[in-house]
Amino acid sequence: MFISFGLKDLIDILLVAAMMYYVYKMMKSSGSLNLFTGIMIFIVIWIVVSQVLEMRLLGSIMDKLVSVGVVAIIILFQDEIRRFLLTLGSHNKANVLLRWLKGNKDNKTNNEDIMPIVMACMNMSRGKVGALIVIERDVSLEDIVKTGDVIDAAINQRLIENIFFKNSPLHDGAMIISNGRIKAAGCILPVSHNLDIPKELGLRHRAALGMSQVSDADVIIVSEETGGISVANGGVFHLKLTAEELERILTHKKE
């Protein structure tokens, strides 16, 4: 008895393979690869027991575990699932739809607002003043804003430098910039558990990467130890930036 195999079956296999590869990369970057491997081994055993060996009692028990396990997986991998959905929503066509639903309001900070941020970062870099600045894009950061002190002030170079001055009570947290305004300071960001982060990068960099993994924000880091300026976006670091490179990244210009 011959099994028909067509183009649709090939596309089906390729899509499943691509999905599994993406999940593998996502688990590896979050440090959950061992947990993912354990789940895959359990699924293989479940298929062998219930479909190949047809063990009814053990198969029924494992069926119940799988049905409950779906909920457990959602709880365990909620950050990864959020990141996956964010990746889909961050696609250019999805952003057009999102802005249309919002009434065509583009949340990108314009060039006039970017320059005070760049100049403040350069001054803080020269003085080795640590800073963490989050620039909101399309994904709302209201939950993050609530963790800090609301400021709601116009973007100003001196204000940014004063907030991150070493004796300031807000210098340890993150500043949130949204719609051309400094919304809040002293905010708490989610920390990335990625094991591939270089050891020389500190907690500010981990928080910046974590924020970039759960949103489409641009996160600027000024290192207190080296004075180096970095940006995290899309779960990727851009390290040791010059003023021109920082401006280009924040305005999303192409080289």
Secondary structure as GFF3:
##gff-version 3
##sequence-region A 1 255
A	DSSP	alpha_helix	7	30	.	.	.	ID=ss1
A	DSSP	alpha_helix	33	47	.	.	.	ID=ss2
A	DSSP	pi_helix	48	52	.	.	.	ID=ss3
A	DSSP	alpha_helix	56	76	.	.	.	ID=ss4
A	DSSP	alpha_helix	78	89	.	.	.	ID=ss5
A	DSSP	alpha_helix	92	101	.	.	.	ID=ss6
A	DSSP	alpha_helix	111	126	.	.	.	ID=ss7
A	DSSP	beta_strand	131	135	.	.	.	ID=ss8
A	DSSP	alpha_helix	142	145	.	.	.	ID=ss9
A	DSSP	beta_strand	149	154	.	.	.	ID=ss10
A	DSSP	alpha_helix	157	163	.	.	.	ID=ss11
A	DSSP	beta_strand	174	178	.	.	.	ID=ss12
A	DSSP	beta_strand	181	187	.	.	.	ID=ss13
A	DSSP	alpha_helix	203	214	.	.	.	ID=ss14
A	DSSP	beta_strand	218	222	.	.	.	ID=ss15
A	DSSP	beta_strand	229	233	.	.	.	ID=ss16
A	DSSP	beta_strand	236	238	.	.	.	ID=ss17
A	DSSP	alpha_helix	243	250	.	.	.	ID=ss18
###
